[in-house]
Amino acid sequence: MSSNGKARRGKVLLAVLVVAALAVASLWYLKLPALAWYGLRTAFATEDWRERGLWLPDYRVTIEAQPIAGLEQNASGITYNDATDTLFIAINNPSQIAELSRDGCLLRMIPVVGVDDLEGVTHVQGDEFALIDERSQQIIWTKITPETRSIDAAGAHRVGVGIFLNGNLGFEGVSWNNATQSLFVGKEKYPVRVFSLQGLAPESDQPVNLQIHEWQPKVPPTRFMRDLSSLSLHDRSGHMLLLSDESALVAEYSQEGALVSLMPLWRGWHGLAQSIPQAEGVTVDHRGILYIVSEPNLFYRFERDGEAGEARKASACTAQR
């Protein structure tokens, strides 16, 4: 073959590779792998998963894009406290904790000092909570009681976990596993990873025997999620929820690491009038009701087989106050 023929063949091969790469990128950008999996999983669902798990395809939004009055920016992680039947949101810049009712009404704001980049909060038990500082990857133990007006985390009991430290792409999600007395933390991206931390002691006078294990599900979330914004463990089923802002998805995993179901946070899905912008936190209460907060200050609530109730709930906070 002449040199000109080889050159033409090389150009054709390069063009084919470029087109193939663009096709794969387009499929990924349009979320088609997640959409295909969602359709197949829903079509061939078994009643077993519906009974044992949350089963996200059955969820419908009942409060959509409700601004949290009194909270203007930087809503991040969210957790449910079964002792108070309320929600707690981590806010950064400035670092604060906001307590909300289950209707998304602001009950109080609690300033937090001694934390540079507050990104996550999880309820442990009673009045005990764990906070995470994203940049330093530190876990900070604190107490929040009905009388708490501020939190001084500077001298609080804390543990540093320096895994792949890279600035603003550190720990984004945190959730307490009551069954195993361990903490799950999620790394945002580059790479997306989830770790289980065992041997932590909430009280400062107890010894720490820290053991770190990477949680590796059978279907890695990186197959359909571009980042990890939050995670939450559902105590009753033991299932894990992973939230991706960039892919606008919630994924449900079983205790054994099997991918159970997906919930796209896109317009037209699950009763949503609009796609959820920048979803930053997810949690679920003991009733199985799912809550999402979107930066800067939007509140969403989803219920199984729920009926859209944005208009019904629009004045709930005004009436409560």
C-alpha positions as a Markdown table, in Angstrom:
| # | Residue | x | y | z |
|---|---|---|---|---|
| 1 | Met | 0.0 | 0.0 | 0.0 |
| 2 | Ser | 1.3 | 3.4 | -0.9 |
| 3 | Ser | 2.0 | 6.0 | 1.7 |
| 4 | Asn | -1.0 | 8.1 | 0.5 |
| 5 | Gly | -3.2 | 5.1 | 1.0 |
| 6 | Lys | -2.0 | 4.5 | 4.5 |
| 7 | Ala | -2.5 | 8.1 | 5.3 |
| 8 | Arg | -6.1 | 8.0 | 4.1 |
| 9 | Arg | -6.7 | 4.8 | 6.0 |
| 10 | Gly | -5.3 | 6.4 | 9.1 |
| 11 | Lys | -7.5 | 9.4 | 8.7 |
| 12 | Val | -10.6 | 7.3 | 8.2 |
| 13 | Leu | -9.8 | 5.2 | 11.4 |
| 14 | Leu | -9.2 | 8.4 | 13.4 |
| 15 | Ala | -12.6 | 9.8 | 12.1 |
| 16 | Val | -14.4 | 6.6 | 13.2 |
| 17 | Leu | -12.8 | 6.7 | 16.6 |
| 18 | Val | -13.8 | 10.3 | 17.1 |
| 19 | Val | -17.4 | 9.7 | 16.0 |
| 20 | Ala | -17.5 | 6.6 | 18.4 |
| 21 | Ala | -16.1 | 8.7 | 21.3 |
| 22 | Leu | -18.6 | 11.5 | 20.6 |
| 23 | Ala | -21.5 | 9.0 | 20.5 |
| 24 | Val | -20.5 | 7.5 | 23.9 |
| 25 | Ala | -20.1 | 10.9 | 25.4 |
| 26 | Ser | -23.5 | 12.0 | 24.0 |
| 27 | Leu | -25.2 | 8.9 | 25.5 |
| 28 | Trp | -23.5 | 9.6 | 28.8 |
| 29 | Tyr | -24.5 | 13.3 | 28.8 |
| 30 | Leu | -28.1 | 12.5 | 27.9 |
| 31 | Lys | -28.2 | 9.9 | 30.8 |
| 32 | Leu | -29.4 | 7.2 | 28.4 |
| 33 | Pro | -27.6 | 4.3 | 30.3 |
| 34 | Ala | -29.5 | 5.3 | 33.5 |
| 35 | Leu | -32.7 | 5.7 | 31.6 |
| 36 | Ala | -32.4 | 2.3 | 30.0 |
| 37 | Trp | -31.6 | 0.6 | 33.3 |
| 38 | Tyr | -34.5 | 2.4 | 34.9 |
| 39 | Gly | -36.9 | 1.1 | 32.3 |
| 40 | Leu | -35.7 | -2.4 | 32.5 |
| 41 | Arg | -35.6 | -2.6 | 36.2 |
| 42 | Thr | -39.1 | -1.1 | 36.5 |
| 43 | Ala | -40.6 | -3.4 | 33.9 |
| 44 | Phe | -39.2 | -6.5 | 35.5 |
| 45 | Ala | -39.6 | -5.5 | 39.1 |
| 46 | Thr | -40.5 | -8.0 | 41.8 |
| 47 | Glu | -42.8 | -7.5 | 44.7 |
| 48 | Asp | -40.0 | -8.6 | 46.9 |
| 49 | Trp | -38.0 | -5.4 | 46.4 |
| 50 | Arg | -41.2 | -3.3 | 46.8 |
| 51 | Glu | -41.8 | -4.9 | 50.2 |
| 52 | Arg | -38.2 | -5.0 | 51.5 |
| 53 | Gly | -36.9 | -1.7 | 50.1 |
| 54 | Leu | -37.9 | 1.8 | 49.3 |
| 55 | Trp | -38.6 | 1.1 | 45.6 |
| 56 | Leu | -38.0 | 4.6 | 44.2 |
| 57 | Pro | -40.2 | 4.3 | 41.0 |
| 58 | Asp | -43.3 | 4.4 | 43.3 |
| 59 | Tyr | -42.4 | 7.8 | 44.7 |
| 60 | Arg | -44.1 | 11.0 | 43.7 |
| 61 | Val | -43.2 | 14.6 | 44.7 |
| 62 | Thr | -45.6 | 16.1 | 47.2 |
| 63 | Ile | -43.7 | 19.3 | 47.9 |
| 64 | Glu | -41.8 | 20.7 | 45.0 |
| 65 | Ala | -39.2 | 23.5 | 44.9 |
| 66 | Gln | -40.5 | 25.2 | 48.0 |
| 67 | Pro | -38.0 | 28.0 | 49.0 |
| 68 | Ile | -37.0 | 27.7 | 52.7 |
| 69 | Ala | -38.0 | 31.0 | 54.1 |
| 70 | Gly | -35.2 | 32.5 | 56.2 |
| 71 | Leu | -32.5 | 30.5 | 54.5 |
| 72 | Glu | -31.0 | 32.2 | 51.5 |
| 73 | Gln | -28.0 | 30.2 | 50.3 |
| 74 | Asn | -25.7 | 27.1 | 50.5 |
| 75 | Ala | -28.0 | 24.4 | 51.7 |
| 76 | Ser | -26.0 | 21.2 | 51.6 |
| 77 | Gly | -26.5 | 17.9 | 53.5 |
| 78 | Ile | -29.7 | 16.9 | 55.3 |
| 79 | Thr | -30.6 | 14.4 | 58.0 |
| 80 | Tyr | -33.7 | 13.2 | 59.8 |
| 81 | Asn | -33.8 | 13.1 | 63.6 |
| 82 | Asp | -36.4 | 10.5 | 64.7 |
| 83 | Ala | -36.2 | 11.8 | 68.3 |
| 84 | Thr | -37.6 | 15.2 | 67.3 |
| 85 | Asp | -39.3 | 14.2 | 64.1 |
| 86 | Thr | -37.5 | 17.1 | 62.4 |
| 87 | Leu | -34.9 | 17.7 | 59.7 |
| 88 | Phe | -31.4 | 19.2 | 60.0 |
| 89 | Ile | -29.6 | 20.9 | 57.1 |
| 90 | Ala | -25.8 | 21.6 | 56.9 |
| 91 | Ile | -25.1 | 25.1 | 55.5 |
| 92 | Asn | -21.6 | 26.4 | 54.5 |
| 93 | Asn | -20.2 | 29.9 | 54.1 |
| 94 | Pro | -21.1 | 30.7 | 56.8 |
| 95 | Ser | -21.2 | 27.4 | 58.6 |
| 96 | Gln | -24.7 | 26.8 | 60.2 |
| 97 | Ile | -27.2 | 24.1 | 61.0 |
| 98 | Ala | -30.8 | 24.7 | 60.1 |
| 99 | Glu | -33.6 | 22.8 | 61.8 |
| 100 | Leu | -36.8 | 22.3 | 59.6 |
| 101 | Ser | -40.2 | 20.8 | 60.0 |
| 102 | Arg | -41.1 | 17.9 | 57.7 |
| 103 | Asp | -43.0 | 20.4 | 55.6 |
| 104 | Gly | -39.8 | 22.4 | 55.0 |
| 105 | Cys | -40.5 | 25.2 | 57.4 |
| 106 | Leu | -37.5 | 26.8 | 59.1 |
| 107 | Leu | -37.6 | 26.3 | 62.9 |
| 108 | Arg | -34.2 | 27.7 | 63.9 |
| 109 | Met | -30.7 | 28.5 | 62.7 |
| 110 | Ile | -27.7 | 27.4 | 64.7 |
| 111 | Pro | -24.3 | 29.1 | 63.9 |
| 112 | Val | -21.3 | 26.7 | 63.9 |
| 113 | Val | -17.8 | 27.9 | 64.6 |
| 114 | Gly | -14.6 | 25.9 | 64.2 |
| 115 | Val | -15.5 | 24.3 | 60.8 |
| 116 | Asp | -14.1 | 25.7 | 57.6 |
| 117 | Asp | -16.2 | 23.9 | 55.0 |
| 118 | Leu | -19.3 | 22.3 | 56.5 |
| 119 | Glu | -20.9 | 20.0 | 53.9 |
| 120 | Gly | -22.7 | 17.2 | 55.8 |
| 121 | Val | -24.6 | 16.3 | 58.9 |
| 122 | Thr | -26.1 | 13.1 | 60.2 |
| 123 | His | -28.1 | 12.2 | 63.3 |
| 124 | Val | -26.5 | 9.5 | 65.4 |
| 125 | Gln | -28.8 | 9.0 | 68.4 |
| 126 | Gly | -30.6 | 11.1 | 71.0 |
| 127 | Asp | -29.0 | 14.6 | 70.7 |
| 128 | Glu | -25.8 | 13.4 | 69.1 |
| 129 | Phe | -24.8 | 14.4 | 65.6 |
| 130 | Ala | -21.8 | 14.0 | 63.3 |
| 131 | Leu | -20.7 | 16.9 | 61.0 |
| 132 | Ile | -18.2 | 16.7 | 58.2 |
| 133 | Asp | -15.7 | 19.3 | 57.0 |
| 134 | Glu | -15.2 | 18.6 | 53.3 |
| 135 | Arg | -11.7 | 20.2 | 52.7 |
| 136 | Ser | -10.0 | 18.8 | 55.8 |
| 137 | Gln | -12.1 | 15.5 | 55.7 |
| 138 | Gln | -12.7 | 15.7 | 59.4 |
| 139 | Ile | -15.6 | 14.1 | 61.2 |
| 140 | Ile | -16.8 | 16.3 | 64.2 |
| 141 | Trp | -19.1 | 15.0 | 66.9 |
| 142 | Thr | -21.5 | 17.4 | 68.5 |
| 143 | Lys | -24.7 | 17.6 | 70.5 |
| 144 | Ile | -27.8 | 19.5 | 69.4 |
| 145 | Thr | -30.6 | 19.9 | 72.0 |
| 146 | Pro | -33.7 | 22.0 | 71.9 |
| 147 | Glu | -31.8 | 24.6 | 73.9 |
| 148 | Thr | -28.7 | 24.7 | 71.5 |
| 149 | Arg | -28.3 | 28.2 | 70.1 |
| 150 | Ser | -24.7 | 27.8 | 68.7 |
| 151 | Ile | -22.1 | 25.1 | 68.2 |
| 152 | Asp | -18.4 | 25.5 | 69.0 |
| 153 | Ala | -16.8 | 22.8 | 67.0 |
| 154 | Ala | -13.2 | 24.1 | 67.6 |
| 155 | Gly | -12.7 | 22.0 | 70.7 |
| 156 | Ala | -15.1 | 19.2 | 69.8 |
| 157 | His | -14.1 | 15.5 | 69.5 |
| 158 | Arg | -13.1 | 15.0 | 65.9 |
| 159 | Val | -11.3 | 12.4 | 63.7 |
| 160 | Gly | -9.5 | 13.3 | 60.5 |
| 161 | Val | -9.6 | 10.9 | 57.5 |
| 162 | Gly | -7.1 | 12.1 | 54.8 |
| 163 | Ile | -8.1 | 10.0 | 51.8 |
| 164 | Phe | -7.4 | 11.6 | 48.4 |
| 165 | Leu | -7.3 | 15.1 | 49.8 |
| 166 | Asn | -8.0 | 17.5 | 46.9 |
| 167 | Gly | -9.6 | 20.6 | 48.2 |
| 168 | Asn | -13.2 | 21.1 | 47.3 |
| 169 | Leu | -13.8 | 17.6 | 46.1 |
| 170 | Gly | -13.6 | 15.8 | 49.4 |
| 171 | Phe | -16.4 | 14.3 | 51.6 |
| 172 | Glu | -19.8 | 15.4 | 50.4 |
| 173 | Gly | -22.1 | 13.0 | 52.2 |
| 174 | Val | -22.4 | 11.3 | 55.6 |
| 175 | Ser | -24.8 | 8.9 | 57.2 |
| 176 | Trp | -24.8 | 6.9 | 60.4 |
| 177 | Asn | -25.5 | 3.2 | 60.3 |
| 178 | Asn | -27.2 | 2.4 | 63.6 |
| 179 | Ala | -27.1 | -1.4 | 63.1 |
| 180 | Thr | -23.3 | -1.6 | 62.8 |
| 181 | Gln | -22.5 | 1.6 | 64.8 |
| 182 | Ser | -20.5 | 2.9 | 61.8 |
| 183 | Leu | -20.4 | 5.9 | 59.6 |
| 184 | Phe | -20.7 | 6.1 | 55.9 |
| 185 | Val | -18.9 | 8.9 | 54.1 |
| 186 | Gly | -19.0 | 9.7 | 50.4 |
| 187 | Lys | -16.3 | 11.3 | 48.2 |
| 188 | Glu | -17.7 | 13.7 | 45.6 |
| 189 | Lys | -15.6 | 12.7 | 42.5 |
| 190 | Tyr | -12.1 | 12.0 | 41.0 |
| 191 | Pro | -13.0 | 9.3 | 42.0 |
| 192 | Val | -16.5 | 8.8 | 43.4 |
| 193 | Arg | -16.0 | 6.5 | 46.4 |
| 194 | Val | -18.0 | 5.5 | 49.6 |
| 195 | Phe | -16.2 | 4.5 | 52.8 |
| 196 | Ser | -17.5 | 2.8 | 55.9 |
| 197 | Leu | -15.8 | 4.0 | 59.1 |
| 198 | Gln | -16.0 | 1.6 | 62.1 |
| 199 | Gly | -14.7 | 2.0 | 65.6 |
| 200 | Leu | -15.5 | 5.7 | 65.9 |
| 201 | Ala | -16.4 | 6.9 | 69.4 |
| 202 | Pro | -18.8 | 9.8 | 69.7 |
| 203 | Glu | -17.7 | 10.5 | 73.2 |
| 204 | Ser | -14.2 | 12.0 | 73.6 |
| 205 | Asp | -13.3 | 9.9 | 76.6 |
| 206 | Gln | -13.8 | 6.6 | 74.7 |
| 207 | Pro | -10.9 | 5.0 | 72.8 |
| 208 | Val | -10.9 | 5.2 | 69.0 |
| 209 | Asn | -10.2 | 2.0 | 67.0 |
| 210 | Leu | -10.8 | 3.4 | 63.5 |
| 211 | Gln | -11.2 | 0.9 | 60.7 |
| 212 | Ile | -11.8 | 2.1 | 57.2 |
| 213 | His | -13.4 | -0.1 | 54.5 |
| 214 | Glu | -14.4 | 0.9 | 51.0 |
| 215 | Trp | -18.0 | 0.1 | 50.2 |
| 216 | Gln | -18.0 | -1.5 | 46.8 |
| 217 | Pro | -21.5 | -2.3 | 45.4 |
| 218 | Lys | -22.0 | -4.9 | 42.6 |
| 219 | Val | -22.9 | -2.1 | 40.1 |
| 220 | Pro | -20.6 | 0.9 | 40.8 |
| 221 | Pro | -22.5 | 4.2 | 40.9 |
| 222 | Thr | -19.9 | 5.6 | 38.4 |
| 223 | Arg | -21.6 | 3.7 | 35.6 |
| 224 | Phe | -24.4 | 6.2 | 35.6 |
| 225 | Met | -23.4 | 9.0 | 38.1 |
| 226 | Arg | -20.9 | 11.7 | 37.4 |
| 227 | Asp | -20.6 | 12.8 | 41.0 |
| 228 | Leu | -21.8 | 12.0 | 44.5 |
| 229 | Ser | -23.6 | 14.9 | 46.4 |
| 230 | Ser | -25.1 | 13.0 | 49.3 |
| 231 | Leu | -25.9 | 9.6 | 50.8 |
| 232 | Ser | -28.4 | 8.3 | 53.3 |
| 233 | Leu | -28.9 | 5.0 | 55.0 |
| 234 | His | -32.5 | 3.8 | 55.6 |
| 235 | Asp | -32.5 | 2.1 | 58.9 |
| 236 | Arg | -35.6 | -0.1 | 58.5 |
| 237 | Ser | -34.4 | -1.8 | 55.2 |
| 238 | Gly | -30.7 | -1.2 | 55.6 |
| 239 | His | -30.7 | 0.2 | 52.0 |
| 240 | Met | -28.4 | 3.0 | 50.9 |
| 241 | Leu | -29.5 | 6.1 | 48.9 |
| 242 | Leu | -26.9 | 7.8 | 46.8 |
| 243 | Leu | -27.6 | 11.3 | 45.3 |
| 244 | Ser | -25.9 | 12.7 | 42.2 |
| 245 | Asp | -26.3 | 16.5 | 41.5 |
| 246 | Glu | -24.6 | 16.4 | 38.0 |
| 247 | Ser | -26.6 | 13.3 | 36.9 |
| 248 | Ala | -29.8 | 14.4 | 38.8 |
| 249 | Leu | -30.4 | 10.9 | 40.1 |
| 250 | Val | -31.0 | 9.0 | 43.3 |
| 251 | Ala | -29.9 | 5.4 | 43.4 |
| 252 | Glu | -31.1 | 2.8 | 45.9 |
| 253 | Tyr | -28.7 | -0.1 | 46.9 |
| 254 | Ser | -29.4 | -3.1 | 49.1 |
| 255 | Gln | -27.3 | -4.1 | 52.1 |
| 256 | Glu | -25.6 | -6.7 | 49.8 |
| 257 | Gly | -24.6 | -3.9 | 47.3 |
| 258 | Ala | -27.2 | -4.8 | 44.7 |
| 259 | Leu | -28.6 | -1.9 | 42.7 |
| 260 | Val | -32.3 | -2.0 | 43.5 |
| 261 | Ser | -33.9 | 1.1 | 41.9 |
| 262 | Leu | -33.3 | 4.6 | 40.5 |
| 263 | Met | -35.2 | 7.9 | 40.7 |
| 264 | Pro | -34.4 | 10.4 | 38.0 |
| 265 | Leu | -34.9 | 14.0 | 39.2 |
| 266 | Trp | -35.9 | 15.2 | 35.8 |
| 267 | Arg | -38.8 | 17.2 | 34.6 |
| 268 | Gly | -41.8 | 15.0 | 34.0 |
| 269 | Trp | -40.6 | 12.2 | 36.2 |
| 270 | His | -42.1 | 11.4 | 39.6 |
| 271 | Gly | -44.5 | 14.3 | 39.2 |
| 272 | Leu | -41.8 | 16.9 | 38.9 |
| 273 | Ala | -42.9 | 20.0 | 37.0 |
| 274 | Gln | -39.2 | 21.0 | 36.6 |
| 275 | Ser | -35.9 | 19.2 | 37.0 |
| 276 | Ile | -34.3 | 19.6 | 40.4 |
| 277 | Pro | -31.3 | 22.0 | 40.1 |
| 278 | Gln | -28.2 | 21.3 | 42.1 |
| 279 | Ala | -29.5 | 18.6 | 44.5 |
| 280 | Glu | -27.2 | 18.6 | 47.4 |
| 281 | Gly | -28.8 | 16.5 | 50.2 |
| 282 | Val | -31.0 | 13.5 | 50.6 |
| 283 | Thr | -32.5 | 11.7 | 53.6 |
| 284 | Val | -35.4 | 9.5 | 54.5 |
| 285 | Asp | -37.5 | 9.3 | 57.6 |
| 286 | His | -39.0 | 6.3 | 59.5 |
| 287 | Arg | -42.2 | 6.6 | 57.5 |
| 288 | Gly | -40.2 | 6.1 | 54.2 |
| 289 | Ile | -40.8 | 9.7 | 53.2 |
| 290 | Leu | -37.8 | 11.0 | 51.1 |
| 291 | Tyr | -36.5 | 14.6 | 51.4 |
| 292 | Ile | -34.1 | 16.5 | 49.1 |
| 293 | Val | -32.6 | 19.9 | 49.4 |
| 294 | Ser | -31.3 | 21.8 | 46.4 |
| 295 | Glu | -28.8 | 24.6 | 46.7 |
| 296 | Pro | -29.3 | 27.4 | 47.4 |
| 297 | Asn | -32.5 | 26.8 | 49.4 |
| 298 | Leu | -35.2 | 24.7 | 47.7 |
| 299 | Phe | -37.0 | 21.9 | 49.6 |
| 300 | Tyr | -38.6 | 18.8 | 48.1 |
| 301 | Arg | -40.6 | 15.9 | 49.6 |
| 302 | Phe | -41.4 | 12.6 | 47.9 |
| 303 | Glu | -43.8 | 10.0 | 49.1 |
| 304 | Arg | -44.7 | 6.5 | 47.8 |
| 305 | Asp | -47.8 | 6.8 | 45.5 |
| 306 | Gly | -48.1 | 10.4 | 46.7 |
| 307 | Glu | -50.2 | 13.0 | 45.0 |
| 308 | Ala | -48.6 | 16.3 | 43.9 |
| 309 | Gly | -49.2 | 18.8 | 46.6 |
| 310 | Glu | -47.2 | 21.9 | 45.9 |
| 311 | Ala | -50.3 | 24.1 | 46.0 |
| 312 | Arg | -51.6 | 22.4 | 49.2 |
| 313 | Lys | -48.3 | 22.9 | 51.0 |
| 314 | Ala | -47.4 | 26.4 | 49.7 |
| 315 | Ser | -48.8 | 28.2 | 52.7 |
| 316 | Ala | -47.9 | 25.6 | 55.3 |
| 317 | Cys | -45.0 | 27.5 | 56.8 |
| 318 | Thr | -46.9 | 30.8 | 57.0 |
| 319 | Ala | -49.7 | 29.0 | 58.8 |
| 320 | Gln | -47.3 | 27.3 | 61.2 |
| 321 | Arg | -45.7 | 30.5 | 62.2 |
